[in-house]
């Protein structure tokens, strides 16, 4: 739901609640103005919170919006062009997991590998002009203390597109503040929210994702 749409709906809700209160109390509009504004604001806030966290996922709503549900854990690989100190070749592909938490307005991604994890500072899922859906987020990556001598804490940006025949895969790129780039690909998904790379990579509870209504 766009910010302009939210503003229009909020104004509409406030107006309707304001009018209902005036009618039910059978008082002059001026005597209930302050009270009705306060109530209308609270009602609008509750409706928006409910939509943002729950209603947007309802089947009938998604039939209109087409918005995918990507929440859960995705399993795949990361290919970086990063060259470790003292080495000459880029690191080999790294088994990688991302745990996604999603509302209508926000996207939170935690990325896990065997050596580090990154957390979202700001994230969104957006529909491109060509119809594709893109997950985009800013993150901070913190390597384990045992590897920080060759891999320091850094910030980055990641963009992943839902691909495959029915949106069952994620493909994209990232770049970091230490001037490295790489590619990410995820072809397996679980509705479970895993908390580390080891448990997710060893789990048998992964299959093809189904983010769109079919």
Secondary structure as UniProt FT lines:
FT   HELIX           3..25
FT   HELIX           29..53
FT   HELIX           55..57
FT   HELIX           59..65
FT   STRAND          72..80
FT   TURN            85..86
FT   STRAND          94..102
FT   STRAND          107..112
FT   STRAND          116..127
FT   TURN            129..130
FT   STRAND          133..143
FT   HELIX           145..147
FT   TURN            148..150
FT   STRAND          154..163
FT   TURN            164..166
FT   STRAND          169..176
FT   TURN            177..178
FT   STRAND          181..190
FT   HELIX           197..202
//
